[in-house]
Amino acid sequence: MTIKGIIFDFGFTLFYFDNPSVEKYYECFKKGLLKSISYLKERQVWSEKITDETFIKKFAKKREHFFRKCIKTKTEFPTTLIFQNVLESLSEDKIINNIDQIDLNTYNKLAEMYHSCEEEEWEPFENTRETLEKLTKKNVRIALISNHPNHQTIKNMLKKHDLAKFFDFIMTSAKYGKRKPDPTIFLYVLEKMGLESHTDSVIICGDEYADIIGAYRANLKSVLLERKYKFPFEKEIDKPNLIKISDILEILNFVE
């Protein structure tokens, strides 16, 4: 069967985060949040009634609340929504001022700042560019689906490394509203690729349960890229005849 399309995951499939740990992720997010706080102060959406640390704790609590909820429901709660919830709550308590100055563009900017330090850490794997280039030459349609709470962050990283041009379609859970392994996000991207009637000719390539089980539920082929790192509470993939690769370049073996 000729492969007409491949849908890639982002993190630890096309890009890697060097020496990942919970502590390192939180350090990145705190640095980014401090940038967001500075921007709020510049916009005079602040007051002496709240400190940086108090805001950080309130933001972290709200982020954790939404994260637990999204794991249960597979609904994504974008970073913009977390900022909106936190700021509206502080405004209702009359702790901060001028919240009416914050429009959608401002929330988007706050989210980008929050994820800016994370952006600096992600790098493409050594063979990512070569793989995408060769797939393009073989006329294979390429898409990307990432479980990420800020769509622009993924686009920024692809653009930074001049990789966005290889993708026919880019989708994130933040933009779609649902997270993998919900099968509807795969089917939506399939439709946007113009391959909705060619499900047997599409491969999902990712590094974890959400990618492989999501593909299975959408009745799509899947290939697991085995990553070097194991994460806490990671779900085992109980699927017979699971196809595995150890390097992204190996995906070319499945394309005629």
N, C-alpha and C positions, 0 to 999 in steps of 0.2 A: 504494500500500500504506500503510495506517495504521500509524504508529509507536506501539507500545504501551509501549516502555521505552527508556531511555537509560542506559548505564553510563559514568560519567565517570572519568577519571584525576584525581588530586589536584594534584600539583605542576606548575606552568606550564600547567595546563588551567583549574582553578578558582581556584588560589592562585598567587601569584608570590613569589619570593625576590629582593629588590632587589639589583641589582649582584652577581649570583652569581659566585663564583670558588672554586677549590679552597682557596685560602688562607682565605677567609671561612668556608667550611664547617668547616675544621679548627679555626679560632679558636673557632667556636661549640661544637664538640665538646669542645675542651680546657676551656673555661669550665664546661661542663656536667659534665665528668669531675671537675673540682676540687670541684664541689658534692657529687658522689657520694663522693669521697674524704673530705670533711668529715663526711659522714653515717656512713661506716664508722668513722671515728675516734670519733664520738659513741657508736656502738654498741660501741666497744672492740674492733672487729675490725681491729686494727692492731698494729704493734710498731715499735720503733726500728730494726729491721733493714732496713726499707724506707723509701725517700723518696717524696715525691709524684712526682718526675720518673721514678723507676724504675718506679713503678706505671703511669704514663702511657705510657711506652715499651713496657712489657709488654702493656698493653691495646691499644695501637695495632698492635703486631705480631700479636696474636691477631685483632683486627678485620680486618686486611689479609688474613690467612690465610683467614678465613671468607668474606671478600668475593670473593677469587679463586675459591674453591670454589663459591660460589653463582652466579657468572657462568657457570661451566662446567656446573653441574648444574641450574640454575634452582631449587635448593632454598634456602629462606630460613633464615638462622641468626639468630634474634632477639637483640637487645641483651642480654636477660636471660641468654641462653646464654653470651655472651661474658664477662659478669661472673662467671657460675658457673665457667666454665673457668679464668679467671684466678685467682679466689680459691681454687679447689680446688688448683690447681697451687702457689700460694704456701703453702697449708696443708700440702700434702704435703712441701714443702721446709722446713717448720717456720719460715717467715718471718713468717706472721701467725697470730693466735690466734682462738679462739671462733667458727670458721666454722659450728659447729653452731647458732649463734644466728640464722643467715640462713635464713629460710623463703621461700616463693614470693612472698609479699607484699613482703618486703624486696627481693628481686631486681627486682620490678616497680617499686618505688619508686626503686631505683638507676637503672633504665633511664629512668624519667620525668625524673629529675634530669639525666641525661646529655643528653637531648634537649630540656631546658627552654629553653636559649638559642636553639636552632633554632626552637622554637615562637614565640619573640618576633619572628623575622624574616619568617615567612610571613604574607602578607596576601591577602585575596580580591581578585580583579580587580574593577575598577569595575562591571562588568556581571554579576558572578556571581550576586548575590542576585536581581536582576531576572529573569535567565534561569531560575533555579530556581523562583521564584514563578510565572512564566508557564507553565512546564511543569506545575507542580502544578495550576494552574487548568484545564489542558487534559487533566487526568487521565492524564498520562504517568507511569509508574512510574520512579522514579529510584534508581540505585544508584551506589556508588563503589568502585573497586578501586585501591589504592595499593601500589606496591612500597616498603614501608617496614618496617624491622626492629622497630618498636615500635607495636603496634596502638593503645594508649591515647593516644599522641602525636597521631595523626590525629584521634581522637575529641575530644581536648582542644581542638584548633584549630577544629574545626567548631563545638563547643559555645561556645567563646570568642566567635565571631562570629555566634552564634545561627543556624547553618545546618544543624545536625544534623537538625532537624525536617523538612527537605525530602526526606530520604533514606529509602527503604523498606528499604534494606540497605546496610551499610558493611562492606567486607572489605579486609584488608591481607595482604600476603605473610607477615607475622609470624604472623598468626593462622591462615592457611590452610596455610602450610608450603611453598608453591611461589610462584615469581615469574612475572609476565608476562615473556615471551610464552607461557608454558605455557598451553595452551588450557583445561586442566581448571579453573583458577580462574575463568575466564569462565563455563564451563558450570555450575559450582557456584553462582555468584551468580545466574545465569539461573534455576536451579531455585528458589532462595530467593525470587526475585521472582515466582514462579509463571508464568514465561514460557518454560519449557523446550520447549514445543510451538509456540512462536511465534518461532523464531530469525530468520525473515525480517522480523520486525517490531521488531527491536532494533538500536539503534545504539551502537557503542563510540566515544567521543570522547576523544582523547588527543593528546599532543604529540610522541610519539616512536615508534620502531621497535617497542618492546615492546607498545604499545597496538594499533597497526595490524596487525602480523603476528600477534599473539595473537588478534585478532578474526578475521583471515583463517583461521587454523587452527581456530577454533571455528565457522567458517561463519557469521559475523555481519557485518553492515554496519559500515563504519568511516568516521569523519570525522577528518581531521588538523587540529588547531589549530596553526597555524604560530607558533612562539614567536620572540621577538626574539634570543634568545641561542643560540649554537652551543657545544656542549660537546665536549671532547677525546674522541677515539675513538668518536664517535657513529656508529651504523650507518645507512647510507643505506637508504631504504625503496624497494625495487625492486618496485613494484606498479603495474600499468597502471590507468588511470582513477581514480587516487587523488583523492578529494574533499577539498578544503582550505578552511578558513575562517581568518580573521585575528582574529576577535573571538568570544568564547563566545556572545554574543547571537545570532549567525548560525545557531546550531544550531536555532533556532526555525523557520527556513526549511524544515526537513525534516519538520516536524510539522504535520499538518492542523489 
